[in-house]
Amino acid sequence: MQVSDIEWSKVEEKVAQTAFEKAYEREISTLVQEVREQASTVSELNDVWQLHNFLSARRHEIDGKYDYRYSVLIFVFARLVKEGWLHLNELDGLATDKLTKIVALTRM
Amino acid sequence: MQVSDIEWSKVEEKVAQTAFEKAYEREISTLVQEVREQASTVSELNDVWQLHNFLSARRHEIDGKYDYRYSVLIFVFARLVKEGWLHLNELDGLATDKLTKIVALTRM
């Protein structure tokens, strides 16, 4: 599947930006909530280092995942849909070929 | 100051172990409290990463600091006293030359 040279119209760019930001806000909001909950149960050193391990992993994951380059955006959206941070219908407005590719990738 | 080949009597070893554990428990207890407090104020992503940075630094520091080898224990105790995790009188029972060295190191 060749997706790196796909053209994005202005309308598609707007849809993509909005969807991207929405997914990001959802994931961050969930992360903040998770951190507060996990931290509230910290009672010994092992809990502290577990929280640290959790944050290290999440930071690495989030830093890598939210990559807004049009050459990789189809993959990013497929992952966000698969993980539940984005609904397919929030990508309405993208060309059919893009949506088809995203759906195909979510099934892999 | 040559401290690496100091002899420790059985009584001194017991005093040292007890003092070491007491300082460790105090510092860990304070850390757990700090983590809970800092985490309870987390409300956005920047706070999450600040907490992560804080934990990374503390982990590195604590891993390095609590080194129970008799060859370095004089330095460890001096640091713990200096940082307030240990009181000098909790080292009562150590030979005078050791206490003198610890006091001298705390003033550096």
Backbone of each chain as ProteinMPNN parsed JSONL, in Angstrom:
{"seq_chain_A": "MQVSDIEWSKVEEKVAQTAFEKAYEREISTLVQEVREQASTVSELNDVWQLHNFLSARRHEIDGKYDYRYSVLIFVFARLVKEGWLHLNELDGLATDKLTKIVALTRM", "coords_chain_A": {"N_chain_A": [[0.849, -1.206, 0.0], [0.756, 2.04, -1.006], [1.124, 4.953, 0.522], [2.443, 7.235, 1.087], [2.67, 9.29, -0.724], [0.23, 10.469, -1.002], [-2.2, 12.895, -1.871], [-3.541, 15.659, -0.079], [-6.487, 17.427, 0.238], [-7.518, 20.844, 0.934], [-9.847, 20.787, 2.466], [-9.75, 18.192, 3.44], [-7.428, 18.364, 4.954], [-8.279, 20.008, 6.992], [-10.258, 18.423, 8.209], [-8.611, 16.345, 9.012], [-6.844, 17.599, 10.81], [-8.609, 18.418, 12.834], [-9.604, 15.935, 13.707], [-7.281, 14.7, 14.546], [-6.47, 16.359, 16.659], [-8.623, 15.987, 18.368], [-8.454, 13.28, 19.064], [-5.994, 13.313, 20.344], [-6.52, 15.034, 22.51], [-8.397, 13.447, 23.868], [-6.874, 11.193, 24.553], [-4.862, 12.299, 26.15], [-6.363, 13.423, 28.182], [-7.417, 11.128, 29.33], [-5.04, 9.96, 30.162], [-4.123, 11.819, 32.089], [-6.095, 11.466, 33.994], [-5.683, 8.757, 34.638], [-3.124, 8.905, 35.741], [-3.566, 10.457, 38.008], [-5.271, 8.749, 39.408], [-3.702, 6.411, 39.716], [-1.566, 7.46, 41.13], [-2.741, 8.228, 43.48], [-2.953, 5.911, 44.877], [-0.455, 5.246, 45.607], [1.719, 3.897, 47.938], [4.05, 2.809, 48.792], [7.601, 2.362, 48.084], [7.889, 0.696, 45.847], [5.502, 1.129, 44.473], [5.917, 3.747, 43.683], [8.006, 3.488, 41.843], [6.757, 1.879, 40.001], [4.843, 3.636, 39.029], [6.581, 5.438, 37.858], [7.711, 3.803, 35.845], [5.43, 3.35, 34.318], [4.844, 5.985, 33.44], [7.153, 6.513, 31.947], [6.892, 4.685, 29.852], [4.458, 5.517, 28.68], [5.08, 8.105, 27.914], [7.043, 7.734, 25.996], [5.523, 6.315, 24.146], [3.451, 8.118, 23.436], [4.877, 10.322, 22.508], [5.894, 9.22, 20.181], [3.649, 8.463, 18.75], [1.848, 10.572, 18.011], [2.217, 11.916, 15.32], [2.147, 14.305, 13.122], [2.441, 14.212, 10.147], [1.703, 14.37, 6.771], [2.506, 12.277, 5.236], [2.457, 10.052, 6.835], [0.049, 9.978, 8.028], [-2.217, 8.444, 7.479], [-1.584, 5.974, 8.615], [-1.291, 6.761, 11.266], [-3.911, 7.576, 11.889], [-5.248, 5.145, 11.543], [-4.2, 3.652, 13.625], [-5.076, 5.19, 15.814], [-7.824, 4.895, 15.596], [-8.057, 2.153, 15.935], [-7.165, 1.91, 18.549], [-9.133, 3.189, 19.847], [-9.23, 5.922, 20.293], [-10.221, 7.537, 18.414], [-13.111, 7.903, 16.372], [-14.299, 6.29, 13.472], [-16.206, 7.742, 12.031], [-15.508, 10.317, 12.59], [-13.71, 10.945, 10.764], [-15.017, 11.535, 8.532], [-15.293, 13.142, 5.441], [-12.828, 12.891, 4.503], [-11.27, 11.641, 1.53], [-12.614, 8.807, -0.217], [-10.768, 6.792, -0.878], [-8.763, 7.142, 1.008], [-10.121, 6.651, 3.414], [-10.801, 3.993, 2.995], [-8.303, 2.805, 3.037], [-7.527, 3.372, 5.659], [-9.453, 1.928, 7.108], [-8.792, -0.645, 6.257], [-6.25, -0.879, 7.355], [-6.822, -0.791, 10.072], [-7.754, -3.279, 10.477], [-5.658, -4.949, 10.476]], "CA_chain_A": [[0.0, 0.0, 0.0], [1.578, 3.237, -1.111], [0.32, 6.058, 1.065], [3.28, 8.373, 1.46], [2.565, 10.415, -1.668], [-1.18, 10.842, -1.145], [-2.514, 14.324, -1.808], [-4.598, 16.037, 0.871], [-7.112, 18.71, -0.111], [-7.66, 21.758, 2.079], [-10.935, 20.275, 3.303], [-9.232, 17.003, 4.131], [-6.468, 18.806, 5.973], [-9.053, 20.528, 8.122], [-10.838, 17.238, 8.868], [-7.511, 15.596, 9.635], [-6.357, 18.345, 11.981], [-9.617, 18.359, 13.89], [-9.655, 14.56, 14.218], [-6.006, 14.474, 15.233], [-6.511, 17.072, 17.952], [-9.642, 15.377, 19.217], [-7.885, 12.03, 19.588], [-4.931, 13.695, 21.272], [-7.147, 15.528, 23.742], [-9.003, 12.312, 24.58], [-5.851, 10.322, 25.142], [-4.194, 13.048, 27.23], [-7.317, 13.548, 29.279], [-7.445, 9.814, 29.978], [-3.745, 9.78, 30.828], [-4.117, 12.652, 33.298], [-6.974, 10.793, 34.948], [-4.997, 7.535, 35.067], [-1.996, 9.274, 36.606], [-4.115, 10.876, 39.309], [-5.792, 7.566, 40.109], [-2.596, 5.522, 40.105], [-0.745, 8.138, 42.132], [-3.463, 8.308, 44.754], [-2.815, 4.626, 45.564], [0.963, 5.03, 45.917], [1.932, 3.841, 49.39], [5.414, 2.348, 49.103], [8.557, 2.694, 47.031], [7.605, -0.083, 44.647], [4.422, 1.83, 43.758], [6.502, 4.948, 43.074], [8.758, 3.102, 40.629], [5.773, 1.404, 39.008], [4.3, 4.846, 38.404], [7.638, 5.96, 36.985], [7.773, 2.936, 34.656], [4.216, 3.626, 33.543], [4.999, 7.281, 32.777], [8.212, 6.397, 30.927], [6.334, 3.972, 28.695], [3.419, 6.337, 28.046], [5.724, 9.26, 27.285], [7.681, 7.217, 24.787], [4.482, 5.937, 23.2], [2.721, 9.303, 22.956], [5.813, 11.11, 21.693], [6.044, 8.6, 18.864], [2.386, 8.212, 18.058], [1.179, 11.752, 17.453], [3.12, 12.412, 14.286], [1.262, 14.912, 12.11], [2.99, 14.404, 8.803], [0.713, 13.786, 5.857], [3.028, 11.027, 4.672], [2.217, 8.919, 7.737], [-1.194, 10.241, 8.757], [-3.139, 7.306, 7.306], [-1.207, 4.984, 9.629], [-1.594, 7.337, 12.579], [-5.363, 7.501, 12.096], [-5.636, 3.734, 11.705], [-3.828, 3.266, 14.993], [-5.942, 5.89, 16.767], [-9.144, 4.257, 15.525], [-7.894, 0.811, 16.52], [-7.015, 2.04, 19.999], [-10.355, 3.761, 20.408], [-9.131, 7.358, 20.555], [-10.891, 8.222, 17.308], [-14.149, 7.128, 15.714], [-14.188, 6.391, 12.009], [-17.076, 8.796, 11.481], [-14.869, 11.627, 12.776], [-12.863, 11.158, 9.584], [-15.896, 11.882, 7.394], [-14.777, 14.315, 4.737], [-11.642, 12.415, 3.787], [-11.603, 10.928, 0.291], [-12.948, 7.393, 0.009], [-9.58, 5.914, -0.92], [-8.063, 7.254, 2.31], [-10.911, 5.943, 4.425], [-10.672, 2.554, 2.72], [-6.977, 2.385, 3.521], [-7.546, 3.422, 7.127], [-10.237, 0.783, 7.59], [-8.005, -1.861, 5.996], [-5.146, -0.929, 8.332], [-7.335, -1.08, 11.425], [-8.058, -4.726, 10.574], [-4.412, -5.734, 10.441]], "C_chain_A": [[0.884, 1.255, 0.0], [0.771, 4.431, -0.604], [1.136, 7.324, 1.265], [3.15, 9.556, 0.499], [1.123, 10.819, -1.94], [-1.336, 12.358, -1.039], [-3.639, 14.57, -0.807], [-5.159, 17.389, 0.435], [-7.191, 19.584, 1.137], [-8.741, 21.262, 3.043], [-10.455, 19.065, 4.104], [-8.238, 17.386, 5.241], [-7.183, 19.298, 7.227], [-9.667, 19.381, 8.927], [-9.758, 16.505, 9.663], [-7.015, 16.297, 10.901], [-7.318, 18.248, 13.154], [-9.641, 16.979, 14.532], [-8.411, 14.258, 15.051], [-6.033, 15.111, 16.621], [-7.506, 16.445, 18.925], [-9.103, 14.102, 19.867], [-6.83, 12.33, 20.651], [-5.516, 14.163, 22.608], [-7.758, 14.391, 24.558], [-7.935, 11.481, 25.281], [-5.154, 11.018, 26.313], [-5.097, 13.159, 28.447], [-7.401, 12.236, 30.053], [-6.154, 9.566, 30.753], [-3.682, 10.564, 32.144], [-4.949, 11.98, 34.396], [-6.309, 9.536, 35.519], [-3.866, 7.84, 36.05], [-2.507, 9.668, 37.99], [-4.606, 9.672, 40.103], [-4.656, 6.675, 40.611], [-1.777, 6.161, 41.229], [-1.444, 8.183, 43.489], [-3.334, 7.003, 45.541], [-1.356, 4.321, 45.939], [1.166, 5.0, 47.432], [3.303, 3.303, 49.759], [6.301, 2.578, 47.887], [8.277, 1.955, 45.726], [6.497, 0.562, 43.811], [4.973, 3.05, 43.024], [7.22, 4.576, 41.779], [7.834, 2.502, 39.571], [5.147, 2.583, 38.276], [5.329, 5.438, 37.442], [7.747, 5.129, 35.701], [6.589, 3.207, 33.728], [4.363, 4.934, 32.762], [6.073, 7.228, 31.691], [7.649, 5.759, 29.663], [5.325, 4.83, 27.944], [4.042, 7.523, 27.316], [6.349, 8.841, 25.951], [6.621, 6.93, 23.716], [3.81, 7.169, 22.585], [3.619, 10.181, 22.091], [5.919, 10.54, 20.28], [4.764, 8.569, 18.056], [1.809, 9.43, 17.346], [2.095, 12.499, 16.488], [2.262, 12.967, 13.154], [2.036, 15.242, 10.844], [2.047, 13.686, 7.852], [1.199, 12.461, 5.279], [2.749, 9.807, 5.559], [0.828, 8.965, 8.381], [-2.22, 9.11, 8.628], [-2.86, 6.24, 8.382], [-1.549, 5.475, 11.037], [-3.093, 7.213, 12.87], [-5.82, 6.057, 12.297], [-5.344, 3.275, 13.13], [-4.76, 3.901, 16.022], [-7.347, 5.298, 16.771], [-9.088, 2.907, 16.237], [-7.827, 0.885, 18.05], [-8.219, 2.712, 20.664], [-10.296, 5.254, 20.699], [-9.865, 8.188, 19.505], [-11.965, 7.301, 16.753], [-14.017, 7.349, 14.216], [-15.012, 7.547, 11.464], [-16.52, 10.207, 11.724], [-13.896, 11.93, 11.637], [-13.704, 11.407, 8.337], [-15.402, 13.168, 6.752], [-13.465, 13.969, 4.052], [-12.106, 11.663, 2.533], [-11.781, 9.438, 0.58], [-11.71, 6.497, 0.018], [-8.795, 5.969, 0.395], [-8.812, 6.464, 3.38], [-10.793, 4.433, 4.246], [-9.345, 2.031, 3.262], [-6.931, 2.354, 5.053], [-8.29, 2.214, 7.69], [-9.444, -0.515, 7.408], [-6.886, -2.003, 7.043], [-5.636, -1.252, 9.743], [-7.611, -2.565, 11.594], [-6.8, -5.578, 10.602], [-3.957, -6.105, 11.853]], "O_chain_A": [[1.665, 1.473, 0.926], [-0.176, 4.861, -1.263], [0.58, 8.376, 1.579], [3.478, 10.688, 0.856], [0.82, 11.429, -2.965], [-0.686, 13.009, -0.222], [-4.575, 13.778, -0.706], [-4.423, 18.363, 0.28], [-6.959, 19.117, 2.252], [-8.578, 21.309, 4.262], [-10.729, 18.945, 5.298], [-8.229, 16.793, 6.319], [-6.758, 19.043, 8.354], [-9.608, 19.366, 10.156], [-9.958, 16.105, 10.809], [-6.796, 15.659, 11.931], [-6.919, 18.031, 14.297], [-9.693, 16.861, 15.756], [-8.488, 13.643, 16.114], [-5.67, 14.487, 17.618], [-7.268, 16.381, 20.131], [-9.276, 13.879, 21.065], [-6.78, 11.693, 21.703], [-5.075, 13.75, 23.68], [-7.651, 14.37, 25.784], [-8.076, 11.116, 26.448], [-4.888, 10.397, 27.342], [-4.657, 13.009, 29.587], [-7.449, 12.235, 31.283], [-6.175, 9.028, 31.86], [-3.248, 10.045, 33.172], [-4.554, 11.936, 35.561], [-6.363, 9.284, 36.722], [-3.674, 7.14, 37.044], [-1.95, 9.262, 39.01], [-4.389, 9.58, 41.311], [-4.645, 6.244, 41.764], [-1.35, 5.48, 42.162], [-0.785, 8.174, 44.529], [-3.579, 6.987, 46.747], [-1.062, 3.273, 46.515], [0.828, 5.958, 48.127], [3.682, 3.337, 50.93], [5.826, 2.939, 46.81], [8.412, 2.517, 44.64], [6.551, 0.54, 42.581], [4.565, 3.355, 41.904], [7.072, 5.245, 40.756], [8.108, 2.609, 38.376], [4.944, 2.54, 37.062], [4.985, 5.882, 36.347], [7.861, 5.68, 34.607], [6.741, 3.279, 32.508], [4.05, 4.992, 31.573], [5.914, 7.835, 30.631], [7.895, 6.227, 28.552], [5.334, 4.87, 26.714], [3.592, 7.903, 26.235], [6.195, 9.511, 24.929], [6.799, 7.256, 22.542], [3.626, 7.248, 21.37], [3.185, 10.718, 21.072], [6.02, 11.285, 19.305], [4.789, 8.64, 16.827], [1.337, 9.331, 16.213], [2.656, 13.549, 16.801], [1.723, 12.22, 12.338], [2.254, 16.409, 10.517], [1.645, 12.548, 8.091], [0.393, 11.621, 4.879], [2.799, 8.669, 5.092], [0.478, 8.096, 9.18], [-2.993, 8.852, 9.552], [-3.785, 5.683, 8.975], [-2.027, 4.717, 11.881], [-3.491, 6.798, 13.958], [-6.684, 5.785, 13.131], [-6.156, 2.592, 13.753], [-5.183, 3.249, 16.977], [-7.985, 5.208, 17.82], [-9.962, 2.572, 17.037], [-8.368, 0.027, 18.748], [-8.303, 2.788, 21.89], [-11.225, 5.799, 21.296], [-10.097, 9.383, 19.688], [-11.777, 6.087, 16.668], [-13.674, 8.437, 13.755], [-14.58, 8.251, 10.55], [-17.002, 11.176, 11.136], [-13.334, 13.022, 11.556], [-13.179, 11.481, 7.226], [-15.129, 14.155, 7.435], [-13.037, 14.663, 3.13], [-13.209, 11.118, 2.499], [-11.174, 8.891, 1.501], [-11.613, 5.564, 0.816], [-8.235, 4.965, 0.836], [-8.215, 5.71, 4.148], [-10.697, 3.688, 5.222], [-9.279, 0.959, 3.863], [-6.375, 1.436, 5.656], [-7.823, 1.562, 8.624], [-9.426, -1.372, 8.292], [-6.617, -3.095, 7.543], [-4.937, -1.911, 10.512], [-7.694, -3.06, 12.718], [-6.877, -6.799, 10.739], [-2.93, -6.764, 12.017]]}, "seq_chain_B": "MQVSDIEWSKVEEKVAQTAFEKAYEREISTLVQEVREQASTVSELNDVWQLHNFLSARRHEIDGKYDYRYSVLIFVFARLVKEGWLHLNELDGLATDKLTKIVALTRM", "coords_chain_B": {"N_chain_B": [[41.769, 12.196, 53.441], [41.575, 8.971, 54.601], [39.354, 6.52, 54.294], [38.494, 4.122, 53.355], [39.499, 1.719, 54.266], [38.65, 1.326, 56.821], [37.955, -0.345, 59.873], [35.065, -2.054, 61.008], [33.35, -2.704, 63.931], [31.312, -5.346, 65.339], [29.294, -4.219, 66.88], [29.287, -1.627, 65.877], [28.535, -2.154, 63.265], [25.913, -2.916, 63.622], [24.775, -0.552, 64.645], [25.199, 1.027, 62.405], [23.672, -0.264, 60.425], [21.079, 0.014, 61.451], [20.811, 2.808, 61.517], [21.118, 3.439, 58.823], [18.896, 2.147, 57.669], [16.868, 3.551, 58.914], [17.175, 6.168, 57.933], [16.711, 5.662, 55.242], [14.043, 4.745, 55.286], [12.795, 7.104, 56.159], [13.351, 8.882, 54.053], [12.12, 7.588, 51.88], [9.496, 7.5, 52.749], [8.897, 10.221, 52.778], [9.206, 10.742, 50.067], [7.124, 9.185, 48.958], [4.953, 10.567, 49.981], [5.345, 13.077, 48.761], [5.037, 12.385, 46.084], [2.364, 11.603, 45.986], [1.16, 14.029, 46.645], [2.083, 15.771, 44.597], [1.05, 14.434, 42.397], [-1.644, 14.649, 42.773], [-2.231, 17.144, 41.923], [-1.978, 17.126, 39.252], [-3.044, 18.187, 36.145], [-2.827, 18.621, 33.492], [-1.029, 17.759, 30.446], [1.598, 18.695, 30.611], [2.042, 18.754, 33.363], [2.041, 16.045, 33.858], [4.375, 15.193, 32.588], [6.197, 16.656, 34.007], [5.988, 15.443, 36.492], [6.962, 12.975, 35.767], [9.624, 13.653, 35.104], [10.498, 14.474, 37.608], [10.299, 12.032, 39.041], [12.136, 10.474, 37.638], [14.546, 11.759, 38.231], [14.648, 11.494, 41.037], [14.692, 8.739, 41.323], [17.109, 8.045, 40.17], [18.817, 9.387, 41.896], [18.279, 8.218, 44.434], [18.829, 5.526, 43.956], [21.579, 5.674, 43.643], [22.456, 6.745, 46.03], [21.943, 5.192, 48.389], [24.056, 3.21, 49.334], [25.229, 0.514, 50.721], [28.034, -0.175, 51.517], [30.813, -0.884, 53.469], [33.104, 0.427, 52.859], [32.376, 2.868, 51.829], [30.632, 3.963, 53.563], [30.971, 5.959, 55.473], [30.925, 8.292, 53.973], [28.38, 8.09, 52.901], [26.789, 8.313, 55.22], [27.526, 10.885, 56.045], [26.429, 12.405, 54.0], [23.709, 11.786, 54.319], [23.206, 12.858, 56.82], [23.72, 15.529, 56.316], [21.711, 16.099, 54.508], [19.584, 15.839, 56.112], [18.25, 13.465, 56.598], [19.116, 11.859, 58.532], [19.995, 11.93, 61.978], [22.807, 13.101, 63.762], [23.094, 12.025, 66.331], [21.946, 9.575, 66.057], [23.898, 8.004, 65.222], [25.349, 7.342, 67.353], [27.534, 5.217, 69.071], [29.156, 4.47, 67.132], [32.691, 4.441, 66.538], [34.802, 7.076, 67.79], [36.585, 8.183, 65.92], [35.346, 7.681, 63.498], [32.958, 9.135, 63.74], [33.987, 11.678, 63.942], [35.06, 12.0, 61.401], [32.729, 11.855, 59.872], [31.338, 14.129, 60.772], [33.137, 16.086, 59.935], [32.965, 15.776, 57.173], [30.314, 16.492, 56.723], [30.519, 19.172, 56.862], [31.66, 20.019, 54.634]], "CA_chain_B": [[41.135, 11.349, 54.474], [41.519, 7.581, 54.151], [38.271, 5.874, 55.04], [38.036, 2.902, 52.702], [39.945, 0.5, 54.953], [38.258, 1.39, 58.225], [37.336, -1.556, 60.426], [33.787, -1.855, 61.697], [33.071, -3.761, 64.901], [29.941, -5.87, 65.247], [28.394, -3.208, 67.465], [29.193, -0.529, 64.899], [27.746, -2.621, 62.117], [24.5, -2.892, 64.02], [24.398, 0.874, 64.685], [25.194, 1.52, 61.032], [22.509, -0.819, 59.707], [19.853, 0.628, 61.969], [20.778, 4.207, 61.074], [20.928, 3.403, 57.371], [17.492, 1.797, 57.382], [16.007, 4.634, 59.401], [17.264, 7.255, 56.953], [16.05, 5.195, 54.023], [12.593, 4.772, 55.517], [12.356, 8.512, 56.207], [13.392, 9.499, 52.725], [11.103, 6.944, 51.048], [8.195, 7.947, 53.238], [8.731, 11.586, 52.287], [9.023, 10.658, 48.619], [5.766, 8.695, 48.691], [4.056, 11.685, 50.274], [5.544, 14.083, 47.708], [4.453, 11.879, 44.824], [0.898, 11.692, 46.1], [0.763, 15.451, 46.597], [2.317, 16.318, 43.257], [0.158, 13.773, 41.444], [-3.03, 15.093, 42.969], [-2.416, 18.44, 41.256], [-1.79, 16.945, 37.807], [-4.284, 18.495, 35.42], [-2.574, 18.684, 32.052], [0.088, 16.906, 30.022], [2.856, 19.237, 31.124], [2.161, 18.294, 34.752], [2.376, 14.617, 33.822], [5.8, 15.042, 32.266], [6.971, 17.191, 35.15], [6.008, 14.368, 37.484], [7.882, 11.967, 35.228], [10.995, 14.171, 35.289], [10.767, 14.43, 39.057], [10.527, 10.634, 39.438], [13.398, 10.021, 37.016], [15.657, 12.335, 39.0], [14.662, 10.919, 42.385], [15.081, 7.333, 41.219], [18.547, 8.039, 39.918], [19.49, 9.849, 43.105], [18.126, 7.249, 45.526], [19.576, 4.318, 43.569], [23.004, 5.899, 43.85], [22.818, 7.218, 47.371], [21.878, 4.188, 49.458], [25.08, 2.225, 49.006], [25.681, -0.002, 52.016], [29.335, -0.844, 51.548], [31.54, -0.257, 54.572], [34.167, 1.279, 52.313], [31.846, 4.199, 51.474], [29.541, 4.282, 54.479], [31.24, 7.245, 56.131], [30.449, 9.323, 53.04], [26.916, 7.974, 52.814], [26.212, 8.884, 56.445], [27.722, 12.341, 56.031], [25.427, 12.976, 53.089], [22.37, 11.64, 54.901], [23.101, 13.852, 57.909], [23.68, 16.843, 55.676], [20.406, 16.27, 53.873], [18.534, 15.825, 57.13], [17.566, 12.172, 56.728], [19.692, 11.176, 59.683], [20.545, 12.815, 62.993], [24.119, 12.642, 64.214], [22.997, 11.199, 67.54], [21.536, 8.21, 65.694], [25.137, 7.268, 64.932], [26.012, 7.042, 68.625], [27.95, 3.82, 69.11], [30.302, 4.372, 66.217], [33.938, 4.917, 67.15], [34.962, 8.527, 67.711], [37.252, 8.609, 64.681], [34.343, 7.667, 62.421], [32.044, 10.274, 63.942], [34.738, 12.894, 63.624], [35.131, 12.095, 59.934], [31.389, 12.154, 59.347], [31.069, 15.545, 61.064], [33.993, 16.905, 59.05], [32.402, 15.693, 55.81], [29.044, 17.243, 56.634], [30.818, 20.611, 56.808], [32.304, 20.356, 53.348]], "C_chain_B": [[40.975, 9.913, 53.941], [40.43, 6.857, 54.937], [37.926, 4.491, 54.498], [38.465, 1.627, 53.427], [39.655, 0.528, 56.452], [37.624, 0.068, 58.656], [36.028, -1.197, 61.128], [33.576, -3.029, 62.66], [31.63, -4.243, 64.706], [28.927, -4.859, 65.776], [28.203, -2.055, 66.477], [28.366, -0.937, 63.676], [26.25, -2.551, 62.413], [23.983, -1.449, 64.045], [24.241, 1.401, 63.258], [23.969, 1.019, 60.269], [21.209, -0.149, 60.131], [19.716, 2.067, 61.463], [20.485, 4.289, 59.574], [19.459, 3.148, 57.022], [16.54, 2.914, 57.799], [15.993, 5.8, 58.409], [16.509, 6.894, 55.673], [14.528, 5.262, 54.179], [12.056, 6.197, 55.531], [12.291, 9.113, 54.805], [12.306, 8.906, 51.82], [9.709, 7.413, 51.454], [7.894, 9.362, 52.748], [8.476, 11.587, 50.777], [7.6, 10.22, 48.262], [4.756, 9.827, 48.896], [4.13, 12.751, 49.177], [4.886, 13.662, 46.4], [2.937, 12.0, 44.871], [0.44, 13.137, 45.984], [0.916, 16.019, 45.192], [1.324, 15.729, 42.253], [-1.28, 14.264, 41.584], [-3.292, 16.419, 42.278], [-2.238, 18.334, 39.738], [-3.088, 17.241, 37.065], [-4.069, 18.631, 33.917], [-1.288, 17.935, 31.727], [1.422, 17.392, 30.584], [3.105, 18.808, 32.578], [2.59, 16.829, 34.789], [3.862, 14.437, 33.56], [6.697, 15.658, 33.34], [7.091, 16.143, 36.257], [6.984, 13.278, 37.035], [9.342, 12.411, 35.413], [11.416, 14.093, 36.756], [11.109, 12.997, 39.494], [11.829, 10.089, 38.858], [14.593, 10.5, 37.841], [15.769, 11.688, 40.372], [15.118, 9.468, 42.354], [16.6, 7.214, 41.056], [19.313, 8.386, 41.197], [19.459, 8.784, 44.207], [18.884, 5.96, 45.214], [21.072, 4.485, 43.869], [23.379, 6.145, 45.298], [22.914, 6.107, 48.417], [22.771, 2.99, 49.139], [25.676, 1.712, 50.312], [26.945, -0.833, 51.86], [30.157, -0.108, 52.604], [32.641, 0.684, 54.068], [33.678, 2.695, 51.981], [30.868, 4.737, 52.502], [29.732, 5.616, 55.213], [30.701, 8.396, 55.26], [28.924, 9.32, 52.941], [26.269, 8.618, 54.033], [26.374, 10.408, 56.475], [26.674, 13.002, 55.146], [24.028, 12.922, 53.692], [22.155, 12.63, 56.039], [22.92, 15.241, 57.313], [22.303, 17.124, 55.068], [19.245, 16.179, 54.864], [17.795, 14.507, 57.283], [18.03, 11.402, 57.959], [20.17, 12.225, 60.673], [21.871, 12.233, 63.473], [24.009, 11.714, 65.421], [22.478, 9.789, 67.248], [22.745, 7.357, 65.295], [25.95, 7.008, 66.202], [26.324, 5.552, 68.7], [29.061, 3.565, 68.105], [31.538, 4.915, 66.938], [34.108, 6.413, 66.878], [35.608, 8.978, 66.4], [36.276, 8.621, 63.499], [33.414, 8.882, 62.529], [32.729, 11.584, 63.572], [34.816, 13.097, 62.107], [33.78, 12.465, 59.328], [31.063, 13.637, 59.545], [31.871, 16.453, 60.129], [33.418, 16.927, 57.631], [31.1, 16.478, 55.66], [29.303, 18.74, 56.492], [31.427, 21.011, 55.478], [31.291, 20.889, 52.361]], "O_chain_B": [[40.302, 9.694, 52.933], [40.59, 6.614, 56.133], [37.148, 3.763, 55.115], [37.866, 0.57, 53.228], [40.315, -0.146, 57.244], [36.864, -0.551, 57.911], [35.922, -0.149, 61.764], [33.617, -4.192, 62.258], [30.841, -3.617, 63.997], [27.854, -4.668, 65.203], [27.088, -1.575, 66.275], [27.598, -0.141, 63.136], [25.443, -2.177, 61.562], [22.901, -1.157, 63.535], [23.292, 2.118, 62.942], [23.313, 1.781, 59.559], [20.365, 0.205, 59.308], [18.64, 2.485, 61.035], [19.692, 5.12, 59.13], [18.869, 3.841, 56.194], [15.543, 3.184, 57.131], [14.937, 6.346, 58.089], [15.777, 7.706, 55.107], [13.825, 5.774, 53.308], [10.989, 6.469, 54.982], [11.314, 9.76, 54.428], [11.648, 9.637, 51.08], [8.858, 7.686, 50.607], [6.768, 9.662, 52.35], [7.638, 12.339, 50.279], [6.957, 10.8, 47.388], [3.837, 10.017, 48.1], [3.106, 13.261, 48.724], [4.265, 14.467, 45.706], [2.309, 12.443, 43.91], [-0.545, 13.434, 45.309], [0.009, 16.661, 44.663], [0.823, 16.43, 41.375], [-2.035, 14.286, 40.612], [-4.447, 16.787, 42.065], [-2.337, 19.334, 39.026], [-4.114, 16.614, 37.33], [-5.031, 18.742, 33.157], [-0.551, 17.528, 32.625], [2.267, 16.59, 30.983], [4.241, 18.536, 32.967], [3.391, 16.422, 35.631], [4.529, 13.639, 34.218], [7.827, 15.215, 33.542], [8.145, 15.979, 36.872], [7.737, 12.735, 37.843], [10.186, 11.619, 35.833], [12.535, 13.7, 37.084], [12.079, 12.776, 40.22], [12.539, 9.33, 39.518], [15.525, 9.742, 38.11], [16.871, 11.368, 40.82], [15.84, 9.016, 43.243], [17.264, 6.406, 41.706], [20.319, 7.759, 41.528], [20.479, 8.488, 44.829], [19.506, 5.372, 46.098], [21.737, 3.542, 44.297], [24.475, 5.799, 45.739], [23.842, 6.08, 49.226], [22.307, 1.924, 48.735], [26.51, 2.372, 50.932], [26.925, -2.05, 52.048], [30.196, 1.122, 52.634], [33.05, 1.612, 54.765], [34.485, 3.616, 51.866], [30.333, 5.833, 52.341], [28.762, 6.306, 55.528], [30.099, 9.343, 55.766], [28.274, 10.364, 52.902], [25.313, 9.381, 53.9], [25.463, 11.127, 56.884], [26.104, 14.032, 55.504], [23.259, 13.878, 53.595], [21.063, 13.174, 56.204], [22.076, 16.021, 57.755], [21.806, 18.25, 55.114], [18.088, 16.409, 54.514], [16.813, 14.434, 58.022], [17.411, 10.419, 58.366], [20.684, 13.273, 60.283], [22.027, 11.016, 63.573], [24.744, 10.733, 65.523], [22.563, 8.908, 68.104], [22.626, 6.154, 65.062], [27.079, 6.522, 66.144], [25.461, 4.72, 68.42], [29.803, 2.587, 68.203], [31.428, 5.747, 67.838], [33.624, 6.939, 65.876], [35.241, 10.01, 65.837], [36.374, 9.469, 62.612], [33.129, 9.558, 61.54], [32.126, 12.474, 62.971], [34.661, 14.209, 61.603], [33.694, 13.273, 58.403], [30.584, 14.312, 58.634], [31.362, 17.445, 59.607], [33.392, 17.969, 56.976], [30.823, 17.052, 54.606], [28.429, 19.491, 56.059], [31.679, 22.189, 55.224], [31.648, 21.223, 51.231]]}, "name": "protein", "num_of_chains": 2, "seq": "MQVSDIEWSKVEEKVAQTAFEKAYEREISTLVQEVREQASTVSELNDVWQLHNFLSARRHEIDGKYDYRYSVLIFVFARLVKEGWLHLNELDGLATDKLTKIVALTRMMQVSDIEWSKVEEKVAQTAFEKAYEREISTLVQEVREQASTVSELNDVWQLHNFLSARRHEIDGKYDYRYSVLIFVFARLVKEGWLHLNELDGLATDKLTKIVALTRM"}
